[in-house]
Amino acid sequence: MEFSGIIVGLGTFLIIGILHPVVIKSEYYLGTKCWPIFAVSGLASCVASLFVGNFIASVLLAVLGFSLFWTIHELFEQKKRVEKGWFPANPKRATSRN
């Protein structure tokens, strides 16, 4: 039996599941100004995936990289959700939203 697909699927599920609350917390504490961190991390993960010899590790690094790129989009969407009142705004940043 080949378990690579199951391992990659589980890893993808965990990456997405972990990044969801990261987006919420990042927007709450840092606003949207932290997007370059996700961009650099995503690029580093994608580049690293090119040099890793293990197939599963390479695929998971690529999934992480592109999930981090998607996180940038979700960060700005989270800002809109906060503005609509769907999520709480950080009262310490309420006057200077990014």
C-alpha positions in Angstrom: 0.0 0.0 0.0 1.1 3.6 -0.7 0.4 6.1 2.1 1.9 9.2 0.5 -1.5 10.5 -0.6 -3.0 10.1 2.8 0.1 11.7 4.5 0.0 14.7 2.1 -3.8 15.0 2.6 -3.5 14.9 6.4 -0.6 17.4 6.3 -2.6 19.8 4.0 -5.6 19.5 6.3 -3.4 20.4 9.3 -1.6 23.3 7.6 -4.9 24.9 6.6 -6.4 24.2 10.1 -3.4 25.8 11.8 -3.3 28.9 9.5 -7.0 29.7 10.0 -6.6 30.9 13.6 -3.2 32.4 12.7 -5.0 34.7 10.2 -7.6 35.7 12.9 -4.9 36.4 15.6 -2.6 38.2 13.2 -5.3 40.6 12.1 -6.4 41.1 15.6 -2.9 41.9 17.0 -1.0 43.3 14.0 -3.6 44.3 11.4 -2.9 43.8 7.7 0.6 45.3 8.0 2.0 41.8 8.7 1.3 40.5 5.2 5.0 40.7 4.1 5.8 38.1 6.8 3.4 35.7 5.1 4.8 36.5 1.7 8.4 35.9 2.6 7.5 32.8 4.5 5.5 31.5 1.6 8.3 32.2 -0.9 10.9 30.6 1.4 8.7 27.5 1.8 8.2 27.2 -2.0 11.9 27.6 -2.7 12.7 25.1 0.0 10.3 22.6 -1.6 12.5 22.7 -4.7 15.6 21.5 -2.8 14.1 18.9 -0.4 14.8 15.4 -1.6 11.9 13.7 0.2 8.8 13.7 -1.9 6.3 14.1 0.9 8.3 16.8 2.6 8.7 18.7 -0.7 5.0 18.5 -1.4 4.1 19.7 2.2 6.5 22.6 1.9 4.9 23.6 -1.3 1.4 23.3 0.2 2.6 25.4 3.2 4.1 28.0 0.8 0.9 28.4 -1.2 -1.3 28.3 1.9 0.8 31.2 3.3 0.2 33.1 0.0 -3.5 32.5 0.5 -3.2 33.6 4.0 -2.4 37.1 2.7 -5.7 37.2 0.9 -7.5 35.9 4.0 -5.8 38.5 6.2 -7.5 41.3 4.1 -10.8 39.4 4.1 -10.5 39.1 7.9 -10.2 42.9 8.1 -13.5 43.2 6.2 -15.1 40.6 8.5 -14.0 42.7 11.5 -15.4 45.9 9.9 -18.7 44.1 9.4 -18.7 43.2 13.1 -18.4 39.4 12.5 -15.2 39.3 14.5 -14.1 41.5 17.4 -11.8 44.4 16.7 -8.8 45.0 18.9 -9.7 48.0 21.1 -6.0 49.0 21.3 -5.9 49.4 17.5 -9.5 50.5 16.9 -8.5 54.1 16.0 -5.6 53.2 13.8 -6.8 50.2 11.8 -4.3 48.9 9.1 
